[in-house]
Amino acid sequence: MRYFIELAYDGSAFSGWQIQENSISVQQVIEDALSTILRQKIDIVGCGRTDAGVHAHQYFAHFDYDNSIPDNFIYRINSLLGKSIAIKNVSSVQPEKHARFSANKRTYQYFIHFSKNPFLEDYSYYLHTYPNLEAMNAALQLLVGTHDFTTFEKKGSDNTNSICTVFEVKFLEQQEKIIFRITANRFLRNMVRAITASLLMVGYGQISLHEFETTFKSKEKMHLKLVVPAKGLFLWEIKY
């Protein structure tokens, strides 16, 4: 049988989702816990990769297991996972349903705050000056639709293509905070953080709207004059 698990995690202490040598990943920790409870080697497949330090508000993974899930499964596995990972739900699904390839929409949110706040420090990017949000909104409208996002892809990626379809992109304003929200069918490596940094460059007048548009359409790499940290980025929602 195939099982889907819904979870959330604080990525601060992890090298990312995917198993890597000589570092702790979210995938490895969950596989170890599942193997302990189910008493056999369990491999899981995630809905996507997140980089080191990136969080997930909602994440899905699947695994195959021939028997029924034992009683009190969620309580038991959460007791093994520590405080940084929480399993929310587990359910049996059709064997062809795939955590990664069956997902059709993914949403990321990047959090930025402008007033020093110790309760936001680990999960949001603190900037001292408020950017020109009107200019940033003009730039982000260029991203909607199906485009080649090579401009915002990390060098050395091994994708067969860099085409993504962006369904929605916007800034949500809250008191002393803004949230950059983007929904697409897929994301490239480091894409959301590179877009966020580029939009902030527009907002701070470091590049013009014309420069942003020209670089994006030419598929040249965006020369980032600032780097947004991983701690402000959350994989927020997955749709199947």
C-alpha positions in Angstrom: 0.0 0.0 0.0 1.1 3.6 -0.6 0.8 6.1 2.3 0.9 9.9 2.2 2.2 11.8 5.2 1.5 15.5 5.7 4.1 17.3 7.8 5.7 20.6 8.7 9.3 21.3 9.7 11.6 24.0 11.0 14.6 23.7 8.6 17.1 25.7 10.8 19.1 22.7 11.9 18.9 20.7 8.7 21.0 20.5 5.5 17.7 20.6 3.5 15.1 18.0 2.7 17.1 15.5 0.7 19.5 12.9 2.2 23.1 14.0 1.9 26.4 12.5 3.1 27.8 13.8 6.4 24.9 16.1 7.2 21.5 15.8 8.8 18.5 16.1 6.5 14.7 16.1 7.1 14.3 13.0 4.9 16.8 11.0 6.8 15.4 11.8 10.2 11.9 10.8 9.1 13.0 7.6 7.3 14.9 6.5 10.5 11.8 7.1 12.6 9.5 5.3 10.2 11.9 2.3 9.9 12.0 2.1 13.7 8.2 2.1 14.2 7.3 -0.1 11.2 10.3 -2.5 11.8 11.6 -2.5 8.3 13.6 -0.2 6.0 11.4 2.5 4.8 12.2 4.9 2.0 10.2 8.0 1.5 9.7 10.3 -1.5 9.1 14.0 -0.9 7.0 16.5 -2.8 10.1 18.6 -3.6 13.5 19.7 -2.3 14.1 22.5 0.1 17.6 23.9 0.7 19.5 24.1 4.0 17.7 26.4 6.5 14.4 26.6 4.5 11.2 25.7 6.4 8.0 23.9 5.4 4.6 25.0 6.6 3.1 22.2 4.6 4.9 19.3 3.1 3.9 15.9 1.7 5.8 12.7 1.3 4.9 9.1 0.4 6.1 5.6 1.3 5.1 2.1 0.4 4.3 -0.4 3.1 2.6 -3.8 2.9 0.7 -3.7 6.2 -1.7 -1.4 8.0 -0.3 1.5 9.9 -0.2 0.7 13.6 -2.4 2.3 16.2 -1.2 5.7 17.6 1.1 6.0 14.7 1.2 9.9 14.6 1.8 10.1 18.3 4.5 7.5 18.2 6.4 8.9 15.2 6.2 12.5 16.5 7.7 11.3 19.8 10.8 10.2 17.8 11.2 13.2 15.6 12.0 15.9 18.1 10.7 19.4 18.1 11.7 20.5 14.6 9.4 18.1 12.6 5.7 17.4 13.1 3.7 14.8 11.3 0.1 16.1 10.9 -1.6 13.3 9.1 -1.1 9.9 7.4 -3.5 8.4 4.9 -3.6 5.5 2.4 -3.8 6.5 -1.3 -3.9 4.9 -4.7 -0.6 3.4 -5.7 -0.1 5.7 -8.6 -0.3 8.9 -6.5 3.1 10.4 -6.2 4.1 13.0 -3.7 6.3 14.9 -6.2 4.9 14.2 -9.7 1.2 14.3 -8.8 1.5 17.8 -7.3 0.3 20.5 -9.7 0.7 23.7 -7.6 3.2 24.7 -5.0 3.3 27.9 -3.0 6.2 29.5 -1.3 6.2 32.5 1.0 9.1 34.7 2.0 8.8 36.8 5.2 10.4 40.2 5.7 10.1 42.5 8.6 11.2 46.1 9.2 11.1 46.6 12.9 13.5 44.6 15.2 11.6 41.8 16.7 13.3 38.9 18.6 10.3 36.6 18.0 10.7 36.9 14.2 14.5 36.8 14.0 14.7 33.1 13.2 11.9 33.0 10.6 12.0 36.4 8.8 14.5 38.7 7.1 15.1 41.9 9.0 15.6 45.0 6.8 16.0 48.5 8.2 14.5 50.4 5.3 11.1 49.9 3.7 11.4 49.4 -0.1 9.3 50.9 -2.9 6.5 48.3 -3.0 4.8 50.0 -6.0 8.0 49.4 -8.1 8.3 45.9 -6.8 4.7 45.1 -7.7 5.2 46.3 -11.2 8.2 44.0 -11.6 6.6 40.9 -10.2 3.7 41.1 -12.7 6.3 40.2 -15.4 6.7 36.8 -13.8 3.1 35.6 -14.2 2.5 33.0 -16.9 4.8 30.4 -18.5 8.4 31.5 -18.9 12.0 30.4 -18.9 13.3 31.2 -15.4 17.0 30.6 -16.1 17.6 34.1 -14.8 16.8 33.1 -11.3 18.2 29.5 -11.3 21.3 28.6 -9.3 24.3 27.8 -11.5 25.1 24.1 -11.8 21.5 22.9 -11.7 20.8 19.8 -13.7 17.3 20.4 -14.9 16.4 19.4 -18.4 14.6 22.7 -18.8 13.9 25.9 -16.8 10.3 26.4 -17.9 7.9 27.2 -15.1 4.3 28.4 -15.0 3.6 31.0 -12.3 -0.1 31.1 -11.4 0.0 33.9 -8.8 2.6 36.2 -7.4 2.1 39.1 -4.9 3.2 40.9 -1.8 1.0 40.8 1.3 1.4 43.8 3.5 1.1 43.5 7.3 2.1 45.9 10.1 5.9 46.3 9.8 6.0 43.2 7.6 5.7 42.1 4.0 5.2 38.6 2.7 6.2 37.6 -0.8 3.9 34.8 -2.1 4.4 32.9 -5.3 2.5 29.9 -6.7 3.8 27.8 -9.6 3.7 24.3 -11.0 7.4 23.8 -10.2 10.4 25.7 -8.8 14.0 25.7 -9.8 16.9 25.6 -7.3 17.2 28.8 -5.4 14.5 30.4 -7.6 12.3 32.0 -4.9 15.2 33.6 -3.0 16.7 34.9 -6.2 13.4 36.4 -7.3 12.9 37.9 -3.8 16.4 39.5 -3.9 15.9 40.8 -7.4 12.5 42.4 -6.5 14.1 44.1 -3.4 16.8 45.4 -5.7 14.1 47.1 -7.7 12.4 48.3 -4.5 15.7 49.9 -3.3 16.5 51.5 -6.7 19.5 49.3 -7.2 18.2 48.2 -10.6 15.4 49.7 -12.7 12.2 48.0 -13.8 13.6 48.0 -17.3 16.8 46.3 -16.2 14.8 43.7 -14.4 12.6 43.0 -17.4 15.5 42.9 -19.9 17.6 40.5 -17.8 14.6 38.2 -17.3 13.6 38.1 -20.9 17.2 37.6 -22.1 17.6 34.6 -19.7 20.9 36.1 -18.4 21.7 35.5 -14.8 20.6 38.2 -12.4 23.6 39.8 -10.7 22.3 39.9 -7.1 23.5 42.8 -5.1 22.0 41.4 -1.9 21.3 37.8 -0.7 18.2 37.0 1.2 18.8 34.3 3.9 17.1 30.9 3.9 15.4 31.5 7.3 12.7 33.7 5.8 11.6 31.1 3.2 8.7 28.7 3.7 7.3 26.0 1.4 3.7 27.0 2.3 1.2 24.9 0.5 1.0 22.0 -1.9 -2.0 21.2 -4.2 -2.8 17.9 -5.8 
